[in-house]
């Protein structure tokens, strides 16, 4: 009988530890605001301060309008909107896990100089958006579809929409392709995207946190399925992208990315049946291609976007 009690106690202890881990990982993750100089000093992007500071200064001076939508589960989501008169395109920028819209300041500054309007959502459970849990792109993909509809409404009938996401945002925009996006969406750009949330979590636990994966991962996945009604392994983009959707995709990844292996982008790009292009930055870490290889990054982005914006519903790759 004592042995039974010990086993029950250990099982409960494991479940308790898994719950604490789950809450720590997904309940409103701590965010890094690069406008905070102390946060920038401890960021992996610190070496890019000379590039970031002018863009962050520009970002802080813009007349951003706060807009709001309600997600399918009732969650209140907010975003920053910057309109450009007569804009032919709107760029929707989706940040990654623990990010904020202002961390996209370099890309936003470049897009504004192209004359594009900008919509920068706060991901659920981040910043000004509501929601208890970040779901690594599973529920965020439905949110992305709603933001695309909002961008279409704000930008007008003639504006083409480009979706660009980094990290978790990259997974989100790729997953959103299967969510009946508005016809105005002419292209998707995924920077440093992972292929499957479960695999991403497994990698972080095993390689970054040096934790035993079993049975913690399985219990965390159980909590996710109960609370989100979606399993962390329910979407693998290497399979999902095999279905032709007609939305051109630009895959971007830094070869020095220590968070998300660039091999995943290679696998997803090979599997993708839609029109596609790939840019691998030789010197960039996670989400830093626009900083480490800025000139090539923006030339490639412009080359990808220009024909899509000028030709409605284009299926031809640049």
Buried (B, 14 or more C-beta within 10 A) or exposed (E): EEEEEEEEEEEEEEBEEBEEBBEEBBEBBEBBBBBBEEBBEEBEBEEBBEBBBEBBEBBEEBEBEEBEBEBEEEBEBBBBBBBBEEBBBBBBBBBBBBBBBBBBBBBBBBBBEBEBBBBBBBBBBBBBBBBEBBBBBBBBBBBBBBBBBBBBEBBBEEBBBBBBBBBBBBBBBBBBBBBEBEEBBBBBBBBBBBBBBBBBBBBBBEEEEEEEBEEBBEBBBBBBBEEBEBBBBBBBBBEBBEEEBEBBBBBBBBBBBEBBBBEBBBBBBEBBEBBBBBBBBEEBBBBBBBBBBBEBBBEBBBBBBEBBBEEEEBEEBB
